[in-house]
Amino acid sequence: MRPVAVIGAGKTPFGIFADRDLRSLAVEAGEKCFHNCHVVPGQIESFYLGNFAGPAFAGQNHLAPYVSTALDILNVPATRVEAACASSGSAFFHAWAEVAAGMYDLVMVVGVEKMTSQTTARVNEILAEAGDCSGEMRAGNTFASLFAMIARRHMYEFGTKKEHLSAVAVKNHANGALNPDAQMRKVITLEQAMRGKPIADPLNLYDCSLISDGAAAVILAPLERAGEFTDKPVRILGIAQASDYVALDEKDDITTFPAVRRAGEKAYQMAGVTPRDIQFAELHDCFTIAEIIATEDLGFTGRGEGGPYAFEGHTARSGERPVNTSGGLKAKGHPVGATGVAQICDLVLQIRCEAGERQIPRHSLGLAENLGGSGATCVVSILGAA
């Protein structure tokens, strides 16, 4: 397998854009990516689109060529990947495999979602289709209620407290306030976070990610050719995708995600590093409890210790291992099909020392964890300076 690098990255701001459609968002991110690495559309040999529910949200199917041709990418494979909220993380994994295997040299990945054209109730219905529709969702569950069950069990098993969850929200809002592309640029206090509008006990409004529009794009190339396009290539050191049961009642333990653990183990092995070596991370905080569990499953802290680890400031920008310097899904926004690639873009910004006010001093080795559903899919990517 050939070493692979990210040579270009680009993304739109995340937010509510009533005057934008899915394709225009994808094109904006793609064009920024081209400009970032001095690649032109005719050089792209394969194209992947990460998208969860374009047909439901935006009323459009056959999305990969719909987007690729709008970017003037013609006569190449154009493939849409759907893996719930891990859609573009999975697309990134498959693009890496093509380049690493020597099938193609220049592969583009775009992640996009246009969610705000639907009502909040309808968005929740569409998102619920990534769960167990014949069981959990038929009984009236949403992902908020499922992650509330996960949080409540974590509290019971390990003594995790509401203020631990709220500390994640406070930290991510502080980071998002410094991100010019974030949807929610609002600093909050711990008291505000704990007294938010109830959603599904123990989760409140500040524990839940945002309904968002947005897109992100990257271009991959063999490391040996990366210098032709950029003087700041970022190497993909390790990457893995794993899966697990969709329904919570089929899992042995809902306070841990086996797909995250397995993908993390394989990515660490490929990269030749351990959890201690990771300097910063973008983790999938669809709900605050998800970030806490991810820090445990990825070995940043022990089982049941993720809550205090966040509360004590270890994951803050000034902490020993900053998590979600972008603001995370909680503040940056969560256009589900774009999230995985957006995480990669944020790693690239930090590694290239281009993160502005959010720049951290130790930034040469970063990890992204992109989760689908309530842990049924996970992609873990480890990137470092080339």
Buried (B, 14 or more C-beta within 10 A) or exposed (E): EEBBBBBBBBBBBBBBBEEBBBBBBBBBBBBBBBEBBEBEBEBBBBBBBBBBBBEBBBEBEEBBBBBBBEBBBEEBBBBBBBBBBBBBBBBBBBBBBBBBEEEBBBBBBBBBBBBBBBEEEEBBBBBBEBBBEEBBBEEEBBBBBBBBBBBBBBBEBBEBBBBBBBBBBBBBBBBBBBBEBBBBBEEBEBEBBBEBEEBBEBBBEBBBBBBBBBBBBBBBBBBEBBEBBBEBBBBBBBBBBBBBBBBBEEBEEBBBBBBBBBBBBBBBEBBEBEBEBBBBBBBBBBBBBBBBBBBBBBBBBEBBBBBBBBBEEBBBBEBBBBBBBBBBBBBBBBBBBBBBBBBBBBBBBBBBBEBEEBBBEEBEBBBBBBBBBBBBBBBBBBBBBB
